[in-house]
Structures are given as C-alpha cells and as structure tokens.
Amino acid sequence: TVFGLMAGYSGYLIWHVYLGVDSYEFPARNYGDLGFRTWGTTARYVTNILQALGLLLILGQVTIQFGENISEVSRFRLCYVVCPILFVIAGFFLTQIRTLKAYGWVANLAVWLNLLTIFITMGVIAHSPPNYHIATLGSAGSAVDPDTITPDANGNYPPIIHYNGLPKNGLVGSINGLLSGVLAYAGAQLFVEFLAEMRRPRDFIKAMWGAQFFIYSVYLIYGCYVYHF
C-alpha cells in the first residue's frame, strides 16, 4: 500500500514538473531534461548516467531471468547460453517499434499474459499442495525457516506457524521484497517520453493513477490469495 501510494505520487511529481518546464521552443523529451531544467547541465549528466546504468542492470537481470525461464520451458534440453541469446534476439525485433501506439499493443498483450499467468497459478495453488522442496528459494523463501517445513522421520510436516511480525532471520527476505518494490519505480523514468507524445497532458495523470490502482488491486488480491493457501 505504501509503495503503491509513493509510486503514484512520484508519477504525479514527474507530471507536475514536466508541465512546468515543457514548451514548444524548448520541449522536454526525456528524464534527463527534467534534471537539466531544474538543476543545470551537471544534473542532466548525473541523471542520464544513472538512468543508463539502471537500464543496463535491469536488462541484465531480465535477460538472465527469462533465459532461465526458456531453459525450464525447454525442459533443459537447450544449452543455457542459447536461452538468453533467444530472449535478446526477440527483444531486438521488438525494439524496432518506433511509435507509442504500436508499442501499446505489445504492452497490452503483456498485461493480459500476466493476468492469464496469475489466474492459472491461482487455480493450481487451490488444488495442489505446497512445493516444500523449493520453498526456501527465491525472495519470499529467504524468510522461511527450513526447520518449519522439514518433515519428521514419519514424513509429517510441522504445524502451520502464523507470525504477527517478521519471521526469525527474515531480514534477507524483507530486503528482497523491498528491492522488488523499488523495481516497481523503474518505469517512472519513461514517463517523460510518454508525456512528450501525449497531446492532452491530463490524459497521462488519469492513465497513470488508473494503472497504479489496477496494479495495486491485482497484486494485493493475488498476494493475499497465495498467502491464504
């Protein structure tokens, strides 16, 4: 909830600053332009360098992540080195799209595919037992105490434990969760490009708040559902 509100407020601030500095004679075209108009040339360089570094790191992360996904879908019959290359090639062709309208079709498809994945996993979760073997992996798994999910000699698992606060040794899992929240801000650096292509600036603020509420609702419901099971 806090991250959702802060992400929405951050989008509002970018929108507000953009309206204050953009003009026909000196249009604001990218995130670095906001730094340039408000703080000068040095701020533009710092902003552009940090943005480039952030995009590079995100690209590296998703390339590794989707390379793993492709490897798993292929049932590990493909050499892992080939899998990230396939993802990069697909990304190369997608980046040939030059207009926001055409890219909107891809973005819409991505949203519906995410929703489809959520609905499928909700169905599987409701009719399948937990996968205890991988429960200690991943961001949430970093907060899981292995002793609480280890069966005894007869194969019986310990009773379910409820926590009012952080589980024991749950700091790593919490930091991973916070990093995922911070990653949700990454798209804000593209807001200026969106605004530069929109004819009516008020359309952006309505779309941005609508998108934030949609994302918040979907993930909050999904998170509560998964946690319940």
C-alpha positions in Angstrom: 0.0 0.0 0.0 2.8 2.4 0.9 4.8 1.6 -2.2 1.7 2.0 -4.4 0.9 5.4 -2.9 4.5 6.6 -3.2 4.8 5.2 -6.8 1.6 7.1 -7.8 2.8 10.3 -6.0 6.2 10.0 -7.8 4.4 9.8 -11.1 2.3 12.9 -10.2 5.5 14.8 -9.3 7.1 14.0 -12.7 3.9 15.1 -14.4 3.8 18.3 -12.4 7.5 19.2 -13.1 7.0 18.3 -16.8 4.1 20.7 -17.2 6.3 23.4 -15.6 9.3 23.1 -17.9 8.0 21.8 -21.2 7.4 24.3 -24.0 7.2 24.4 -27.9 10.5 26.2 -28.1 12.3 24.0 -25.5 10.5 20.7 -25.4 11.3 18.2 -22.6 11.9 14.9 -24.3 13.4 12.6 -21.7 14.0 12.2 -18.0 17.4 13.9 -18.1 15.7 17.1 -19.5 13.9 17.5 -16.2 17.2 17.4 -14.3 18.7 19.9 -16.8 15.8 22.4 -16.5 15.7 22.3 -12.7 19.3 21.9 -11.7 21.5 22.5 -14.8 23.9 20.6 -17.0 25.6 18.6 -14.3 22.3 17.3 -13.1 21.4 16.2 -16.6 24.7 14.2 -16.9 24.2 12.6 -13.5 20.6 11.7 -14.3 21.5 10.3 -17.7 24.4 8.2 -16.4 22.3 6.8 -13.5 19.4 6.1 -15.9 21.7 4.3 -18.3 23.2 2.2 -15.5 19.8 1.4 -14.1 18.5 0.3 -17.5 21.7 -1.8 -18.1 21.3 -3.6 -14.8 17.5 -4.2 -15.3 18.3 -5.6 -18.8 20.9 -7.9 -17.4 18.5 -9.1 -14.7 15.6 -9.9 -17.1 17.9 -11.5 -19.7 19.2 -13.9 -17.0 15.7 -14.4 -15.6 14.0 -15.1 -18.9 16.9 -17.2 -20.1 16.2 -19.4 -17.1 12.5 -19.5 -18.0 13.2 -20.5 -21.6 15.6 -23.2 -20.3 13.0 -24.6 -18.0 10.3 -24.5 -20.7 12.6 -26.5 -23.0 13.0 -29.0 -20.1 16.7 -28.1 -20.0 17.3 -29.6 -23.5 18.7 -26.3 -24.7 22.1 -25.2 -23.6 21.6 -22.3 -21.1 23.9 -20.0 -23.1 21.5 -20.2 -26.0 18.4 -19.3 -23.9 19.4 -15.7 -23.0 20.5 -15.2 -26.6 17.0 -16.2 -27.8 15.5 -13.6 -25.4 17.9 -10.9 -26.6 17.1 -11.6 -30.3 13.3 -11.4 -29.6 13.9 -8.1 -27.7 15.9 -6.8 -30.7 13.0 -7.2 -33.0 10.5 -5.7 -30.5 12.7 -2.6 -30.1 12.3 -1.9 -33.8 8.9 -0.5 -32.9 9.2 3.3 -33.0 5.7 4.6 -32.1 4.0 4.6 -28.7 0.7 3.5 -30.3 2.3 0.4 -31.9 4.1 -0.4 -28.6 0.8 -0.1 -26.8 -0.3 -3.3 -28.5 2.7 -5.1 -27.1 2.2 -3.6 -23.6 -1.5 -4.6 -23.6 -0.5 -8.2 -24.6 2.0 -8.3 -21.7 -0.7 -7.2 -19.2 -3.2 -9.9 -20.3 -0.5 -12.5 -20.4 0.4 -11.6 -16.8 -3.2 -11.8 -15.8 -3.5 -15.2 -17.5 -0.5 -16.4 -15.6 -2.0 -15.2 -12.3 -5.3 -16.9 -13.0 -3.6 -20.2 -13.9 -1.4 -20.2 -10.9 -4.3 -19.4 -8.6 -6.1 -22.4 -9.9 -3.1 -24.6 -9.4 -2.4 -23.3 -5.9 -6.0 -24.0 -4.9 -5.8 -27.7 -6.0 -2.2 -28.6 -5.2 -0.1 -29.0 -2.0 2.8 -26.5 -1.4 6.1 -27.3 -3.1 8.2 -27.7 0.0 11.3 -28.6 -1.9 11.7 -25.1 -3.3 10.0 -23.2 -0.5 13.3 -21.8 0.8 14.3 -20.4 -2.6 13.5 -17.0 -4.1 12.8 -13.7 -2.4 10.0 -14.8 -0.1 11.8 -18.1 0.6 14.6 -16.2 2.1 12.4 -15.5 5.1 11.4 -19.2 5.5 13.0 -21.1 8.4 13.9 -24.5 6.9 13.0 -26.2 10.2 9.4 -25.1 9.9 8.9 -27.0 6.6 11.1 -30.1 7.3 9.1 -33.4 7.8 10.0 -35.7 10.7 11.1 -39.4 10.3 7.4 -40.4 9.6 7.0 -37.8 6.8 4.8 -35.5 8.9 5.3 -31.7 8.4 5.3 -29.4 11.4 2.1 -27.4 12.2 1.5 -24.1 10.4 3.0 -21.1 12.1 1.5 -17.7 12.0 3.6 -14.6 12.5 2.5 -11.1 13.6 5.8 -9.6 12.6 8.9 -10.7 10.8 9.7 -14.4 10.9 13.0 -15.4 12.6 16.0 -14.4 10.4 13.6 -12.8 7.9 15.7 -9.7 7.2 17.0 -11.0 3.9 13.6 -11.9 2.6 12.3 -8.4 3.6 15.1 -6.6 1.8 14.4 -8.7 -1.3 10.8 -7.7 -1.1 11.8 -4.0 -0.7 14.0 -4.3 -3.8 11.1 -5.7 -5.7 9.1 -2.6 -4.6 11.9 -0.3 -5.7 12.0 -2.0 -9.1 8.3 -1.0 -9.5 9.6 2.6 -9.7 11.8 1.8 -12.7 9.1 2.6 -15.2 8.7 6.1 -13.9 11.9 7.1 -15.8 9.9 6.6 -19.1 7.0 8.8 -18.1 8.5 11.9 -19.7 8.7 10.1 -23.1 5.0 9.2 -22.7 4.1 12.8 -21.8 6.1 14.1 -24.8 3.9 12.0 -27.1 0.6 12.8 -25.5 -1.5 15.8 -26.8 -3.5 16.2 -23.7 -1.3 16.1 -20.5 -4.3 15.4 -18.3 -4.7 12.1 -20.1 -1.4 10.9 -18.6 -2.3 11.6 -15.0 -5.6 9.8 -15.4 -4.0 6.8 -17.1 -1.1 6.7 -14.6 -3.4 6.7 -11.5 -5.7 4.1 -13.2 -2.7 1.9 -13.9 -1.3 2.2 -10.3 -4.7 1.3 -8.8 -5.1 -1.7 -11.2 -1.6 -3.0 -10.4 -2.1 -2.5 -6.7 -5.5 -4.3 -6.7 -4.3 -7.3 -8.8 -1.1 -7.9 -6.7 -2.8 -7.3 -3.3 -5.6 -9.8 -4.1 -3.0 -12.2 -5.6 -0.7 -11.9 -2.6 -3.5 -12.4 0.0 -4.8 -15.4 -2.0 -1.4 -17.1 -2.2 -0.7 -16.4 1.5 -4.0 -17.8 2.5 -3.2 -21.1 0.8 
